[in-house]
Amino acid sequence: MTMTPTRRTGTLAGTDDYLEEIRGVLASTWATQQRQGNRLDELDRRLDALDARVAAVDGKLDEVLTLLRER
C-alpha cells in the first residue's frame, strides 16, 4: 500500500511546491553536469590525440634538423 504525502498547511503551506521546484532544478543541474562531463571527456580525448600528433611532428622536425646539420 502506497501512502500519498499530505499537503502542508499553515506556516508550511507552499513548502511542497517549493521542494518540488528545488528537485526539478537539482535534476536539471545534474543532467547539465552529466552532459558537460561527457563533453569534457570528449575534449580530453581530442587533446590527447592532438598531443600525439604534435609529438610526431616534433619528432620529424628533429630528424630534419639533424639531417640539415649533417650537411
N, CA, C and O atoms as a printed pandas DataFrame, in Angstrom:
     atom_number atom_name residue_name chain_id  residue_number  x_coord  y_coord  z_coord
0              1         N          MET        A               1    0.836   -1.159    0.000
1              2        CA          MET        A               1    0.000    0.000    0.000
2              3         C          MET        A               1    0.893    1.239    0.000
3              4         O          MET        A               1    1.803    1.350    0.821
4              5         N          THR        A               2    0.637    2.161   -0.912
5              6        CA          THR        A               2    1.416    3.376   -1.028
6              7         C          THR        A               2    0.700    4.520   -0.332
7              8         O          THR        A               2   -0.502    4.721   -0.504
8              9         N          MET        A               3    1.445    5.248    0.439
9             10        CA          MET        A               3    0.849    6.398    1.112
10            11         C          MET        A               3    1.161    7.652    0.320
11            12         O          MET        A               3    2.295    7.852   -0.113
12            13         N          THR        A               4    0.176    8.480    0.133
13            14        CA          THR        A               4    0.413    9.743   -0.543
14            15         C          THR        A               4    0.743   10.800    0.504
15            16         O          THR        A               4    0.123   10.847    1.566
16            17         N          PRO        A               5    1.727   11.649    0.198
17            18        CA          PRO        A               5    2.111   12.656    1.183
18            19         C          PRO        A               5    0.969   13.646    1.417
19            20         O          PRO        A               5    0.203   13.968    0.508
20            21         N          THR        A               6    0.881   14.104    2.622
21            22        CA          THR        A               6   -0.144   15.071    2.998
22            23         C          THR        A               6    0.366   16.468    2.672
23            24         O          THR        A               6    1.523   16.787    2.947
24            25         N          ARG        A               7   -0.474   17.284    2.099
25            26        CA          ARG        A               7   -0.087   18.665    1.801
26            27         C          ARG        A               7    0.040   19.429    3.113
27            28         O          ARG        A               7   -0.776   19.264    4.020
28            29         N          ARG        A               8    1.036   20.238    3.203
29            30        CA          ARG        A               8    1.248   21.035    4.413
30            31         C          ARG        A               8    0.281   22.212    4.430
31            32         O          ARG        A               8   -0.137   22.705    3.382
32            33         N          THR        A               9   -0.061   22.646    5.610
33            34        CA          THR        A               9   -0.959   23.793    5.754
34            35         C          THR        A               9   -0.345   24.781    6.731
35            36         O          THR        A               9    0.658   24.474    7.375
36            37         N          GLY        A              10   -0.919   25.925    6.844
37            38        CA          GLY        A              10   -0.442   26.925    7.797
38            39         C          GLY        A              10    0.879   27.519    7.364
39            40         O          GLY        A              10    1.044   27.904    6.206
40            41         N          THR        A              11    1.811   27.595    8.279
41            42        CA          THR        A              11    3.109   28.222    8.032
42            43         C          THR        A              11    3.884   27.495    6.930
43            44         O          THR        A              11    4.636   28.122    6.183
44            45         N          LEU        A              12    3.705   26.195    6.828
45            46        CA          LEU        A              12    4.455   25.406    5.856
46            47         C          LEU        A              12    3.717   25.272    4.510
47            48         O          LEU        A              12    4.185   24.566    3.616
48            49         N          ALA        A              13    2.597   25.930    4.371
49            50        CA          ALA        A              13    1.857   25.859    3.104
50            51         C          ALA        A              13    2.761   26.360    1.979
51            52         O          ALA        A              13    3.454   27.364    2.142
52            53         N          GLY        A              14    2.758   25.692    0.882
53            54        CA          GLY        A              14    3.600   26.064   -0.259
54            55         C          GLY        A              14    4.967   25.429   -0.226
55            56         O          GLY        A              14    5.692   25.479   -1.219
56            57         N          THR        A              15    5.339   24.832    0.891
57            58        CA          THR        A              15    6.654   24.206    1.005
58            59         C          THR        A              15    6.793   23.046    0.026
59            60         O          THR        A              15    7.858   22.855   -0.561
60            61         N          ASP        A              16    5.732   22.277   -0.153
61            62        CA          ASP        A              16    5.785   21.139   -1.069
62            63         C          ASP        A              16    6.082   21.604   -2.493
63            64         O          ASP        A              16    6.905   21.009   -3.189
64            65         N          ASP        A              17    5.407   22.667   -2.917
65            66        CA          ASP        A              17    5.663   23.187   -4.260
66            67         C          ASP        A              17    7.099   23.682   -4.389
67            68         O          ASP        A              17    7.759   23.457   -5.404
68            69         N          TYR        A              18    7.569   24.354   -3.351
69            70        CA          TYR        A              18    8.935   24.853   -3.348
70            71         C          TYR        A              18    9.933   23.698   -3.414
71            72         O          TYR        A              18   10.912   23.764   -4.158
72            73         N          LEU        A              19    9.689   22.640   -2.638
73            74        CA          LEU        A              19   10.578   21.478   -2.665
74            75         C          LEU        A              19   10.560   20.795   -4.028
75            76         O          LEU        A              19   11.596   20.333   -4.505
76            77         N          GLU        A              20    9.401   20.729   -4.649
77            78        CA          GLU        A              20    9.319   20.140   -5.998
78            79         C          GLU        A              20   10.110   20.974   -6.991
79            80         O          GLU        A              20   10.777   20.438   -7.876
80            81         N          GLU        A              21   10.031   22.277   -6.839
81            82        CA          GLU        A              21   10.801   23.159   -7.717
82            83         C          GLU        A              21   12.294   22.943   -7.517
83            84         O          GLU        A              21   13.058   22.893   -8.481
84            85         N          ILE        A              22   12.703   22.814   -6.260
85            86        CA          ILE        A              22   14.115   22.554   -5.967
86            87         C          ILE        A              22   14.537   21.213   -6.557
87            88         O          ILE        A              22   15.618   21.109   -7.136
88            89         N          ARG        A              23   13.703   20.190   -6.419
89            90        CA          ARG        A              23   14.022   18.878   -7.012
90            91         C          ARG        A              23   14.193   18.991   -8.523
91            92         O          ARG        A              23   15.095   18.386   -9.101
92            93         N          GLY        A              24   13.323   19.769   -9.155
93            94        CA          GLY        A              24   13.425   19.964  -10.599
94            95         C          GLY        A              24   14.719   20.658  -10.987
95            96         O          GLY        A              24   15.373   20.266  -11.954
96            97         N          VAL        A              25   15.087   21.683  -10.238
97            98        CA          VAL        A              25   16.330   22.411  -10.516
98            99         C          VAL        A              25   17.536   21.495  -10.312
99           100         O          VAL        A              25   18.473   21.510  -11.110
100          101         N          LEU        A              26   17.511   20.701   -9.247
101          102        CA          LEU        A              26   18.624   19.776   -8.989
102          103         C          LEU        A              26   18.738   18.731  -10.097
103          104         O          LEU        A              26   19.841   18.409  -10.540
104          105         N          ALA        A              27   17.607   18.208  -10.538
105          106        CA          ALA        A              27   17.630   17.213  -11.622
106          107         C          ALA        A              27   18.176   17.831  -12.897
107          108         O          ALA        A              27   18.969   17.207  -13.603
108          109         N          SER        A              28   17.756   19.051  -13.193
109          110        CA          SER        A              28   18.232   19.740  -14.391
110          111         C          SER        A              28   19.729   20.021  -14.287
111          112         O          SER        A              28   20.472   19.844  -15.253
112          113         N          THR        A              29   20.163   20.461  -13.103
113          114        CA          THR        A              29   21.582   20.744  -12.884
114          115         C          THR        A              29   22.414   19.478  -13.039
115          116         O          THR        A              29   23.475   19.497  -13.663
116          117         N          TRP        A              30   21.929   18.380  -12.469
117          118        CA          TRP        A              30   22.652   17.111  -12.579
118          119         C          TRP        A              30   22.774   16.696  -14.049
119          120         O          TRP        A              30   23.840   16.272  -14.493
120          121         N          ALA        A              31   21.680   16.821  -14.793
121          122        CA          ALA        A              31   21.706   16.446  -16.215
122          123         C          ALA        A              31   22.693   17.318  -16.985
123          124         O          ALA        A              31   23.426   16.826  -17.843
124          125         N          THR        A              32   22.709   18.605  -16.676
125          126        CA          THR        A              32   23.645   19.519  -17.345
126          127         C          THR        A              32   25.084   19.132  -17.024
127          128         O          THR        A              32   25.940   19.124  -17.909
128          129         N          GLN        A              33   25.351   18.813  -15.768
129          130        CA          GLN        A              33   26.707   18.415  -15.380
130          131         C          GLN        A              33   27.121   17.120  -16.074
131          132         O          GLN        A              33   28.280   16.962  -16.455
132          133         N          GLN        A              34   26.187   16.205  -16.236
133          134        CA          GLN        A              34   26.491   14.948  -16.939
134          135         C          GLN        A              34   26.873   15.246  -18.386
135          136         O          GLN        A              34   27.850   14.700  -18.899
136          137         N          ARG        A              35   26.104   16.110  -19.042
137          138        CA          ARG        A              35   26.414   16.463  -20.433
138          139         C          ARG        A              35   27.761   17.159  -20.521
139          140         O          ARG        A              35   28.556   16.868  -21.415
140          141         N          GLN        A              36   28.024   18.083  -19.593
141          142        CA          GLN        A              36   29.299   18.783  -19.596
142          143         C          GLN        A              36   30.440   17.823  -19.316
143          144         O          GLN        A              36   31.517   17.951  -19.899
144          145         N          GLY        A              37   30.216   16.866  -18.431
145          146        CA          GLY        A              37   31.247   15.858  -18.156
146          147         C          GLY        A              37   31.552   15.042  -19.396
147          148         O          GLY        A              37   32.712   14.739  -19.676
148          149         N          ASN        A              38   30.515   14.682  -20.143
149          150        CA          ASN        A              38   30.722   13.939  -21.380
150          151         C          ASN        A              38   31.488   14.780  -22.393
151          152         O          ASN        A              38   32.356   14.269  -23.101
152          153         N          ARG        A              39   31.167   16.065  -22.460
153          154        CA          ARG        A              39   31.881   16.960  -23.375
154          155         C          ARG        A              39   33.342   17.092  -22.961
155          156         O          ARG        A              39   34.236   17.096  -23.807
156          157         N          LEU        A              40   33.579   17.198  -21.663
157          158        CA          LEU        A              40   34.957   17.304  -21.185
158          159         C          LEU        A              40   35.743   16.039  -21.493
159          160         O          LEU        A              40   36.917   16.110  -21.859
160          161         N          ASP        A              41   35.110   14.894  -21.349
161          162        CA          ASP        A              41   35.777   13.629  -21.699
162          163         C          ASP        A              41   36.149   13.608  -23.176
163          164         O          ASP        A              41   37.246   13.186  -23.540
164          165         N          GLU        A              42   35.232   14.066  -24.023
165          166        CA          GLU        A              42   35.498   14.101  -25.465
166          167         C          GLU        A              42   36.632   15.079  -25.772
167          168         O          GLU        A              42   37.515   14.772  -26.573
168          169         N          LEU        A              43   36.612   16.244  -25.145
169          170        CA          LEU        A              43   37.694   17.212  -25.353
170          171         C          LEU        A              43   39.029   16.645  -24.880
171          172         O          LEU        A              43   40.059   16.863  -25.519
172          173         N          ASP        A              44   39.016   15.927  -23.775
173          174        CA          ASP        A              44   40.237   15.316  -23.264
174          175         C          ASP        A              44   40.785   14.297  -24.258
175          176         O          ASP        A              44   41.993   14.244  -24.493
176          177         N          ARG        A              45   39.904   13.491  -24.840
177          178        CA          ARG        A              45   40.346   12.511  -25.848
178          179         C          ARG        A              45   40.927   13.222  -27.073
179          180         O          ARG        A              45   41.944   12.800  -27.622
180          181         N          ARG        A              46   40.273   14.297  -27.489
181          182        CA          ARG        A              46   40.771   15.039  -28.653
182          183         C          ARG        A              46   42.117   15.689  -28.364
183          184         O          ARG        A              46   42.998   15.701  -29.224
184          185         N          LEU        A              47   42.281   16.233  -27.151
185          186        CA          LEU        A              47   43.566   16.833  -26.798
186          187         C          LEU        A              47   44.666   15.782  -26.745
187          188         O          LEU        A              47   45.795   16.048  -27.157
188          189         N          ASP        A              48   44.354   14.606  -26.250
189          190        CA          ASP        A              48   45.345   13.524  -26.241
190          191         C          ASP        A              48   45.765   13.169  -27.663
191          192         O          ASP        A              48   46.949   12.966  -27.930
192          193         N          ALA        A              49   44.794   13.093  -28.576
193          194        CA          ALA        A              49   45.104   12.780  -29.969
194          195         C          ALA        A              49   45.944   13.894  -30.599
195          196         O          ALA        A              49   46.893   13.628  -31.335
196          197         N          LEU        A              50   45.585   15.127  -30.302
197          198        CA          LEU        A              50   46.347   16.261  -30.830
198          199         C          LEU        A              50   47.758   16.272  -30.272
199          200         O          LEU        A              50   48.715   16.548  -30.996
200          201         N          ASP        A              51   47.891   15.973  -28.991
201          202        CA          ASP        A              51   49.206   15.917  -28.364
202          203         C          ASP        A              51   50.078   14.859  -29.033
203          204         O          ASP        A              51   51.268   15.087  -29.249
204          205         N          ALA        A              52   49.506   13.720  -29.361
205          206        CA          ALA        A              52   50.257   12.659  -30.043
206          207         C          ALA        A              52   50.700   13.121  -31.427
207          208         O          ALA        A              52   51.820   12.839  -31.854
208          209         N          ARG        A              53   49.818   13.829  -32.123
209          210        CA          ARG        A              53   50.175   14.323  -33.464
210          211         C          ARG        A              53   51.280   15.366  -33.390
211          212         O          ARG        A              53   52.193   15.365  -34.216
212          213         N          VAL        A              54   51.204   16.261  -32.399
213          214        CA          VAL        A              54   52.243   17.276  -32.221
214          215         C          VAL        A              54   53.572   16.603  -31.900
215          216         O          VAL        A              54   54.614   17.006  -32.418
216          217         N          ALA        A              55   53.541   15.589  -31.056
217          218        CA          ALA        A              55   54.774   14.862  -30.722
218          219         C          ALA        A              55   55.372   14.206  -31.964
219          220         O          ALA        A              55   56.592   14.185  -32.129
220          221         N          ALA        A              56   54.525   13.676  -32.832
221          222        CA          ALA        A              56   55.017   13.054  -34.071
222          223         C          ALA        A              56   55.658   14.093  -34.982
223          224         O          ALA        A              56   56.715   13.848  -35.562
224          225         N          VAL        A              57   55.023   15.242  -35.105
225          226        CA          VAL        A              57   55.583   16.313  -35.935
226          227         C          VAL        A              57   56.890   16.807  -35.330
227          228         O          VAL        A              57   57.850   17.068  -36.055
228          229         N          ASP        A              58   56.934   16.935  -34.025
229          230        CA          ASP        A              58   58.157   17.375  -33.353
230          231         C          ASP        A              58   59.287   16.397  -33.626
231          232         O          ASP        A              58   60.422   16.805  -33.871
232          233         N          GLY        A              59   58.981   15.110  -33.585
233          234        CA          GLY        A              59   59.993   14.099  -33.882
234          235         C          GLY        A              59   60.512   14.219  -35.306
235          236         O          GLY        A              59   61.713   14.106  -35.551
236          237         N          LYS        A              60   59.597   14.449  -36.244
237          238        CA          LYS        A              60   60.017   14.609  -37.652
238          239         C          LYS        A              60   60.868   15.855  -37.821
239          240         O          LYS        A              60   61.851   15.837  -38.561
240          241         N          LEU        A              61   60.499   16.946  -37.139
241          242        CA          LEU        A              61   61.297   18.172  -37.226
242          243         C          LEU        A              61   62.696   17.946  -36.683
243          244         O          LEU        A              61   63.668   18.457  -37.239
244          245         N          ASP        A              62   62.807   17.185  -35.603
245          246        CA          ASP        A              62   64.126   16.860  -35.063
246          247         C          ASP        A              62   64.953   16.089  -36.088
247          248         O          ASP        A              62   66.149   16.341  -36.232
248          249         N          GLU        A              63   64.328   15.155  -36.797
249          250        CA          GLU        A              63   65.029   14.392  -37.834
250          251         C          GLU        A              63   65.517   15.321  -38.942
251          252         O          GLU        A              63   66.656   15.210  -39.395
252          253         N          VAL        A              64   64.664   16.223  -39.372
253          254        CA          VAL        A              64   65.031   17.156  -40.449
254          255         C          VAL        A              64   66.178   18.056  -39.993
255          256         O          VAL        A              64   67.134   18.267  -40.739
256          257         N          LEU        A              65   66.087   18.583  -38.780
257          258        CA          LEU        A              65   67.170   19.433  -38.279
258          259         C          LEU        A              65   68.486   18.679  -38.191
259          260         O          LEU        A              65   69.544   19.224  -38.506
260          261         N          THR        A              66   68.421   17.419  -37.761
261          262        CA          THR        A              66   69.627   16.596  -37.682
262          263         C          THR        A              66   70.227   16.414  -39.074
263          264         O          THR        A              66   71.441   16.531  -39.244
264          265         N          LEU        A              67   69.390   16.130  -40.069
265          266        CA          LEU        A              67   69.879   15.971  -41.440
266          267         C          LEU        A              67   70.490   17.267  -41.976
267          268         O          LEU        A              67   71.519   17.240  -42.652
268          269         N          LEU        A              68   69.859   18.387  -41.676
269          270        CA          LEU        A              68   70.385   19.666  -42.146
270          271         C          LEU        A              68   71.722   20.000  -41.491
271          272         O          LEU        A              68   72.602   20.571  -42.135
272          273         N          ARG        A              69   71.875   19.652  -40.234
273          274        CA          ARG        A              69   73.142   19.926  -39.530
274          275         C          ARG        A              69   74.264   19.058  -40.086
275          276         O          ARG        A              69   75.424   19.469  -40.093
276          277         N          GLU        A              70   73.925   17.863  -40.551
277          278        CA          GLU        A              70   74.947   16.956  -41.087
278          279         C          GLU        A              70   75.470   17.418  -42.424
279          280         O          GLU        A              70   76.554   17.006  -42.839
280          281         N          ARG        A              71   74.738   18.249  -43.098
281          282        CA          ARG        A              71   75.187   18.718  -44.415
282          283         C          ARG        A              71   76.244   19.722  -44.278
283          284         O          ARG        A              71   76.745   20.231  -45.280
